[in-house]
Amino acid sequence: MHQPLPKVGIELWRSDAIVLFDWLMSVDLNTVPITHPAEKQALMDLLTRLETETDVPGVTQEQIDAARAEVAHDMGW
């Protein structure tokens, strides 16, 4: 019988979670550069956690746009 895998807790700024969720829902992970298949799986695991453990999937396009603006605010791009 398998032992449960160790977990870490992480808090995300809500806007970061919204931006990441929106990106993960729209990106083709087969085109994202990876060096090991586990990297793709970790991104899928993150998407699943955001989808099932938060209210982020219910955000509107207006909220996504606002979150993008907040996250990018001090980037200087």
KOLMIMI-940275 format. One record per residue: residue number from 1; residue in three letters; x, y, z of N, C-alpha, C in turn. Coordinates in Angstrom, 1 decimal. Example, Ala and Ser with C-alpha at 12.3 -4.5 7.8 and 13.67 -1.06 7.14 Angstrom:
REM KOLMIMI-940275
i:aa:nc1:nc2:nc3:cac1:cac2:cac3:cc1:cc2:cc3
1:Ala:13.2:-5.7:7.8:12.3:-4.5:7.8:13.2:-3.3:7.8
2:Ser:12.8:-2.2:7.1:13.7:-1.1:7.1:12.9:0.0:7.9
***
This chain:
REM KOLMIMI-940275
i:aa:nc1:nc2:nc3:cac1:cac2:cac3:cc1:cc2:cc3
1:Met:0.8:-1.2:0.0:0.0:0.0:0.0:0.9:1.2:0.0
2:His:0.5:2.2:-0.8:1.3:3.5:-0.9:1.1:4.4:0.2
3:Gln:2.1:5.0:0.7:2.1:6.1:1.7:1.6:7.4:1.0
4:Pro:0.9:8.2:1.7:0.5:9.5:1.0:1.8:10.3:0.7
5:Leu:1.7:11.0:-0.4:2.9:11.8:-0.7:2.9:13.1:0.2
6:Pro:4.1:13.5:0.5:4.2:14.7:1.3:3.7:15.9:0.5
7:Lys:3.1:16.8:1.2:2.5:18.0:0.6:3.1:19.3:1.2
8:Val:3.0:20.4:0.4:3.4:21.7:0.9:2.2:22.6:0.7
9:Gly:2.1:23.6:1.6:1.1:24.6:1.5:1.6:25.8:0.8
10:Ile:0.8:26.4:0.0:1.2:27.6:-0.7:0.0:28.5:-0.9
11:Glu:0.3:29.8:-0.6:-0.8:30.8:-0.8:-0.5:31.6:-2.0
12:Leu:-1.5:31.8:-2.8:-1.3:32.6:-4.0:-2.1:33.9:-3.9
13:Trp:-1.6:35.0:-4.4:-2.4:36.2:-4.5:-3.5:35.8:-5.5
14:Arg:-4.7:36.2:-5.2:-5.9:35.8:-6.0:-5.7:36.1:-7.5
15:Ser:-5.2:37.3:-7.7:-5.0:37.7:-9.1:-4.0:36.7:-9.8
16:Asp:-2.9:36.3:-9.1:-2.0:35.3:-9.7:-2.8:34.0:-10.0
17:Ala:-3.6:33.6:-9.1:-4.3:32.3:-9.3:-5.3:32.5:-10.5
18:Ile:-5.9:33.6:-10.7:-6.8:33.8:-11.8:-6.0:33.8:-13.1
19:Val:-4.9:34.5:-13.2:-4.0:34.6:-14.4:-3.5:33.2:-14.7
20:Leu:-3.0:32.5:-13.7:-2.5:31.1:-13.9:-3.6:30.2:-14.4
21:Phe:-4.7:30.2:-13.8:-5.8:29.3:-14.2:-6.2:29.6:-15.6
22:Asp:-6.4:30.9:-16.0:-6.8:31.3:-17.3:-5.8:30.8:-18.3
23:Trp:-4.5:31.0:-18.0:-3.4:30.6:-18.9:-3.4:29.0:-19.1
24:Leu:-3.5:28.3:-18.0:-3.5:26.9:-18.0:-4.7:26.3:-18.8
25:Met:-5.8:27.0:-18.7:-7.0:26.5:-19.5:-6.8:26.8:-21.0
26:Ser:-6.0:27.7:-21.4:-5.9:28.1:-22.8:-4.7:27.6:-23.5
27:Val:-3.6:27.3:-22.7:-2.4:26.9:-23.3:-2.4:25.5:-23.8
28:Asp:-1.7:25.2:-24.9:-1.5:23.8:-25.3:-0.2:23.3:-24.6
29:Leu:-0.4:22.5:-23.6:0.8:22.1:-22.8:1.7:21.2:-23.6
30:Asn:1.3:20.7:-24.8:2.2:20.0:-25.7:3.2:20.9:-26.4
31:Thr:2.9:22.2:-26.3:3.8:23.2:-27.0:4.7:23.9:-26.0
32:Val:4.4:23.7:-24.7:5.2:24.4:-23.6:6.6:23.7:-23.5
33:Pro:7.7:24.4:-23.6:9.0:23.7:-23.4:9.1:23.0:-22.1
34:Ile:9.4:21.8:-22.1:9.6:21.0:-20.9:10.9:20.2:-21.1
35:Thr:11.5:19.8:-20.0:12.7:19.0:-20.0:12.4:17.6:-19.5
36:His:11.3:17.4:-18.8:10.9:16.2:-18.2:9.4:16.1:-18.2
37:Pro:8.8:14.9:-18.5:7.3:14.8:-18.4:6.7:15.2:-17.1
38:Ala:7.4:15.1:-16.0:6.9:15.5:-14.7:6.5:17.0:-14.7
39:Glu:7.2:17.8:-15.4:6.9:19.2:-15.5:5.5:19.5:-16.0
40:Lys:5.1:18.8:-17.1:3.8:18.9:-17.7:2.8:18.4:-16.7
41:Gln:3.1:17.3:-16.0:2.1:16.7:-15.0:1.9:17.7:-13.9
42:Ala:3.0:18.3:-13.4:2.9:19.3:-12.3:2.0:20.5:-12.7
43:Leu:2.1:20.9:-14.0:1.2:22.0:-14.4:-0.2:21.5:-14.4
44:Met:-0.5:20.3:-14.9:-1.8:19.7:-14.9:-2.3:19.6:-13.4
45:Asp:-1.5:19.2:-12.5:-1.9:19.1:-11.1:-2.3:20.4:-10.6
46:Leu:-1.5:21.5:-10.9:-1.8:22.8:-10.5:-3.2:23.3:-11.0
47:Leu:-3.4:23.0:-12.3:-4.7:23.3:-12.9:-5.8:22.6:-12.2
48:Thr:-5.7:21.4:-11.9:-6.7:20.6:-11.2:-7.0:21.2:-9.8
49:Arg:-5.9:21.5:-9.1:-6.1:22.1:-7.8:-6.9:23.5:-7.9
50:Leu:-6.5:24.3:-8.8:-7.1:25.6:-9.0:-8.6:25.4:-9.4
51:Glu:-8.9:24.4:-10.2:-10.2:24.1:-10.7:-11.1:23.5:-9.6
52:Thr:-10.6:22.7:-8.7:-11.4:22.0:-7.8:-11.4:22.6:-6.4
53:Glu:-10.4:23.3:-6.0:-10.3:23.8:-4.7:-10.4:25.3:-4.5
54:Thr:-10.8:26.0:-5.6:-11.0:27.5:-5.5:-12.2:27.8:-6.3
55:Asp:-12.6:29.1:-6.2:-13.7:29.6:-6.9:-13.3:30.3:-8.2
56:Val:-12.0:30.2:-8.5:-11.4:30.8:-9.7:-12.1:30.4:-11.0
57:Pro:-12.5:29.2:-11.2:-13.1:28.9:-12.5:-14.4:29.7:-12.8
58:Gly:-15.0:30.3:-11.8:-16.2:31.0:-12.1:-16.0:32.5:-12.4
59:Val:-14.7:33.0:-12.6:-14.5:34.4:-12.8:-14.9:34.8:-14.2
60:Thr:-15.2:36.1:-14.3:-15.6:36.6:-15.6:-14.4:37.1:-16.4
61:Gln:-14.6:37.4:-17.7:-13.5:38.0:-18.5:-13.1:39.3:-17.9
62:Glu:-14.0:40.1:-17.4:-13.7:41.4:-16.8:-12.8:41.1:-15.6
63:Gln:-13.0:40.1:-14.7:-12.2:39.8:-13.6:-10.8:39.3:-14.1
64:Ile:-10.8:38.5:-15.1:-9.5:38.1:-15.7:-8.7:39.3:-16.2
65:Asp:-9.3:40.2:-16.9:-8.6:41.4:-17.3:-8.0:42.2:-16.2
66:Ala:-8.9:42.4:-15.1:-8.4:43.1:-14.0:-7.3:42.4:-13.3
67:Ala:-7.3:41.1:-13.1:-6.3:40.3:-12.5:-5.0:40.5:-13.3
68:Arg:-5.1:40.4:-14.6:-3.9:40.6:-15.5:-3.2:41.9:-15.2
69:Ala:-4.1:42.9:-15.2:-3.6:44.3:-15.0:-2.9:44.4:-13.6
70:Glu:-3.5:43.8:-12.6:-2.9:43.9:-11.2:-1.6:43.1:-11.2
71:Val:-1.5:42.0:-11.8:-0.3:41.2:-11.7:0.8:41.9:-12.5
72:Ala:0.5:42.5:-13.7:1.5:43.1:-14.5:1.8:44.5:-14.1
73:His:1.1:45.1:-13.1:1.2:46.5:-12.8:2.7:47.0:-12.6
74:Asp:3.5:46.3:-11.9:4.8:46.8:-11.6:5.9:46.1:-12.4
75:Met:5.6:45.5:-13.5:6.5:44.7:-14.2:7.5:45.5:-15.1
76:Gly:7.0:46.7:-15.5:7.8:47.6:-16.3:7.9:47.1:-17.7
77:Trp:7.0:46.3:-18.2:7.0:45.9:-19.6:6.3:46.9:-20.4
***
